[in-house]
Amino acid sequence: MYLLIEKVYLVIEEEHLLIEKMYFGIESVYFNGQCPIGVG
């Protein structure tokens, strides 16, 4: 049971990192006027 909760937390962390990367990508689009790797 505890391991399951730990796994869920790891998945949430990964999702959070992915969302952060997307936000950084969108920001870099605004700054550079270019499409960053992995977005679009």
Helices and strands as residue ranges (DSSP letters): H 2-32
